[in-house]
Amino acid sequence: MDNTGQVKREGIGAGSAEIAQKGDTKTVELKDGRIAISSSEEYRKYCEAKFVLTLPDKSDKRRKGWQAISKREYLGRVRDKRGDDAHDELRQEMIKLWKLRYPKHQR
């Protein structure tokens, strides 16, 4: 916060989100304009969806770690471990982020 009482915003990583800090409270402005607290479930889902979008479209066993599995395999693991609702929520968040990033490629 500066002398005028305004919350200063600092960009993080490729303009994906902005953080505003005021005391111990940390809020994050997501790409779609939503405001979330950095420790919230909403922000966790956003970060997970953003991560899954970085995975390859097809699995590649020559790669190591998370990059060895595809987006589809990751979503399948989410369905197996957390259920259909978690799978659907993650998938919807991924679609939302994809549409924001590539507005001309909407189906």
C-alpha positions as CSV (number, residue, x, y, z in Angstrom):
1,M,0.0,0.0,0.0
2,D,1.4,3.4,-0.9
3,N,0.9,6.8,0.9
4,T,-2.4,7.4,-0.9
5,G,-4.0,4.2,0.4
6,Q,-3.9,2.5,-3.0
7,V,-2.9,-1.1,-3.2
8,K,0.1,-1.5,-5.4
9,R,-0.1,-4.3,-8.0
10,E,2.9,-6.3,-9.0
11,G,2.8,-8.6,-12.1
12,I,3.8,-12.2,-11.8
13,G,4.9,-14.5,-14.6
14,A,3.8,-13.5,-18.2
15,G,1.0,-11.3,-17.0
16,S,-1.1,-14.3,-15.8
17,A,-2.3,-12.7,-12.6
18,E,-1.6,-9.8,-10.4
19,I,-1.1,-9.8,-6.6
20,A,-2.3,-7.1,-4.3
21,Q,-0.9,-7.2,-0.8
22,K,-2.3,-5.5,2.2
23,G,-1.0,-6.7,5.5
24,D,-1.2,-10.5,5.8
25,T,-4.1,-10.7,3.2
26,K,-3.0,-11.7,-0.2
27,T,-5.5,-11.5,-3.0
28,V,-4.9,-12.5,-6.6
29,E,-6.7,-11.2,-9.7
30,L,-7.1,-14.1,-12.1
31,K,-7.0,-13.7,-15.9
32,D,-10.8,-13.7,-16.2
33,G,-11.1,-10.8,-13.7
34,R,-12.1,-12.9,-10.6
35,I,-10.4,-12.0,-7.3
36,A,-9.3,-14.9,-5.2
37,I,-7.3,-15.3,-2.0
38,S,-4.1,-17.1,-2.7
39,S,-4.8,-19.8,-0.2
40,S,-8.4,-20.4,-1.4
41,E,-9.7,-23.5,-3.2
42,E,-10.7,-21.3,-6.2
43,Y,-7.1,-20.2,-6.7
44,R,-5.8,-23.8,-6.3
45,K,-8.2,-24.9,-9.0
46,Y,-7.1,-22.1,-11.2
47,C,-3.4,-23.0,-10.8
48,E,-4.1,-26.7,-11.4
49,A,-6.0,-25.9,-14.6
50,K,-3.2,-23.7,-15.7
51,F,-0.7,-26.4,-15.0
52,V,-2.7,-29.1,-16.8
53,L,-2.8,-26.9,-19.9
54,T,1.0,-27.0,-20.1
55,L,1.0,-30.8,-20.4
56,P,1.4,-32.3,-23.8
57,D,-1.7,-33.4,-25.8
58,K,-0.3,-37.0,-26.1
59,S,1.8,-38.9,-23.6
60,D,5.5,-39.3,-24.2
61,K,7.2,-42.0,-22.1
62,R,10.6,-40.5,-23.1
63,R,9.9,-37.5,-20.9
64,K,10.2,-37.6,-17.1
65,G,7.8,-36.7,-14.3
66,W,4.6,-34.9,-15.0
67,Q,5.5,-34.1,-18.6
68,A,5.4,-37.8,-19.4
69,I,1.6,-37.9,-19.2
70,S,-1.0,-36.1,-21.3
71,K,-3.8,-33.7,-20.4
72,R,-6.3,-36.6,-20.9
73,E,-4.4,-39.0,-18.6
74,Y,-4.1,-36.3,-15.9
75,L,-7.9,-35.7,-16.1
76,G,-8.4,-39.4,-15.9
77,R,-6.3,-39.7,-12.7
78,V,-8.3,-36.8,-11.2
79,R,-11.6,-38.7,-12.0
80,D,-10.2,-41.9,-10.4
81,K,-8.9,-40.2,-7.3
82,R,-11.3,-37.3,-6.7
83,G,-14.4,-38.3,-8.6
84,D,-16.5,-37.0,-11.5
85,D,-17.4,-33.7,-9.9
86,A,-13.7,-32.7,-9.4
87,H,-12.9,-33.9,-13.0
88,D,-15.7,-31.8,-14.4
89,E,-14.8,-28.7,-12.4
90,L,-11.1,-28.9,-13.5
91,R,-12.1,-29.4,-17.1
92,Q,-14.4,-26.4,-17.0
93,E,-11.7,-24.3,-15.5
94,M,-9.3,-25.4,-18.3
95,I,-11.9,-24.6,-20.9
96,K,-12.4,-21.1,-19.4
97,L,-8.6,-20.4,-19.4
98,W,-8.2,-21.8,-23.0
99,K,-11.0,-19.5,-24.2
100,L,-9.3,-16.5,-22.6
101,R,-5.9,-17.3,-24.1
102,Y,-7.2,-18.2,-27.6
103,P,-10.4,-16.3,-28.2
104,K,-10.4,-17.0,-32.0
105,H,-10.2,-20.8,-31.5
106,Q,-13.5,-21.3,-29.9
107,R,-15.6,-24.2,-31.0
